[in-house]
Amino acid sequence: MALIPFAFKAGTETLVDISEVPRGKACACVCPSCNIPLIARHCTEDREDHFAHDPAFKDHKDYIDCDFSLHVAMRLMLKQLLAAATAIALPDHSIKDPYTKKLLDVTQAQTLTYQSIAIEQAGFDAVISKDNYQLGIFISYHPRRSSMPQASGNIKGIVQLDITHIEHIKQKSQVLNSKKFLDSLIAEQSEIKSWYWHVNQDACLNACKREHLQQEAKKNELLNSDNQYYSDTVKRRAKKYQENTANMITTAGTKTVYRCYTCRIDYPKTNATNTCPVCEHELWQTETPVYRNQED
């Protein structure tokens, strides 16, 4: 079971760090998850200081296994620290163009100084306000991931703080004090932060759709133009053929020609590719009557 770094002072809703209370039951703290009394364990250098459930209450009727004590404690302390802070480092955000599959920049990484914050509002752990817009902050871990709220009102973005692997991240940071560690996660860029939604991404997707439709329209226009040119060429060739044969009559005998059935043109001989030089369709060898002018 993960170590519990924070606890409520009994009878209050204020979280305290293990470093802020005396050893043992004298800490007068309760578990943020199950509300069972805790004892403070100040350990030697090879172990991290932490809270633990008081063994005397293990058989208490209200005792439950606190599988998520660490995450509950971390979430509560993050909210307390956010309420006391005035700025948060926000990550960059990119989305994939659904048509070209290219990455599109939605917003750059920045440190946002906010003017006010509301804890537990509109389904979010915190809603921070800056000028005329708001951002929702949601702290997720299993099983909270499925309860992400939707943006409403003046909320222009949702930032997710995923603390599922918070214990492993803390070990990598080598910051022993849990409160200072969480403070750094708020003030600095961190892998736990990501944009769940940003108002600019809707505009980016709409721009992608407009550009895609414009390109498709251009393709269709070119295709229609090519089809019209091809149709006009066939008609022109057919008309010329009719004009050339209007004053001719059939005489005895035939000759071998190579015919394009698309263009309706006969050629006296074929070429290396055996294709029509006009439309590039295959030529067919056939016999045709020999004509002479009626005036002959």
C-alpha positions, 0 to 999 in steps of 0.5 A: 500500500502506498504511503500517506504523505498528508492528513487532516488535522482532526476536526478541521479541513486543513491538510498537513504534511508529515513534516508539520506534525509530531510523531505518533498519535500526538499528530492528532490527524485522520485519514483523508480517505476513510476518516480513521485516525492516523499515526505519524511515523518519522523514519530514518534516512532510508525510509520516507516519513509518512502517516499510517492508519492507527492499528487500534482502529483496524477492527472498527466498524467504519474501517475500510481498506484505503487503496487510494489513500495516496491519491486522495491525499495528493488530490486534496493537497493539490487543491489546497495548494492551488487555492493558495497559489496565484499561478500555474504552469500550463503545457503546450497542446497539439491536435492531429489534422483529421484529413492530413494527419499533421500536428497542429499547434493549439496553444503554447506552454506558458505560466498563467497568473490567475486572478481568482480561483474557486474550489469544487465548482462545476464538477471541476476540482478548481476553476481559475479565472483570468480576465474574461475567461476561465479554465477548469482543473480536473485531478484524475486517477483511477477510478475518477477518470470516467467522471471528467465534466464538460465545459460550460459557461465561460470555461475556455479550457480543461487541464487534466492533472493525472496523478495515477503514477504520482508515486513513481513520478515523485521517486524520479524527482528525488524531492523528499518533501511531498508538499514541496513536490506538489508545489513544483508540479503546479509551478513548473511543467510536468508530465502529469499535466495535459489539455483535455480540451481547449477552445482553440482546438475547435477553431483549428478543426473547423479551419481544417474542414474548410481547407479540406472542402476547398481543396476537394472543390478545386479537384472536382473543378479540375476533373470537370474541366478535363472531362469537358475538354475530353468530351469536346475533343471527341465531338470535334473529331466525330464532326470532322469525320462526318464532314470528310465522309459526307461526299464519299461513296463506297467502292469495292474493296477494303483496307486495313486500318487501326481504329480508336473506338473512343475517338472514332478515328481510323489510322493507317498504321499503328505506333509502338504502344498501339494507342490513340495519340488523342486519348491514348486508348488502345487501337483495334485492327479492322477492315474498312471500306475504301471510299472515293469522292462522288465527283470522281 
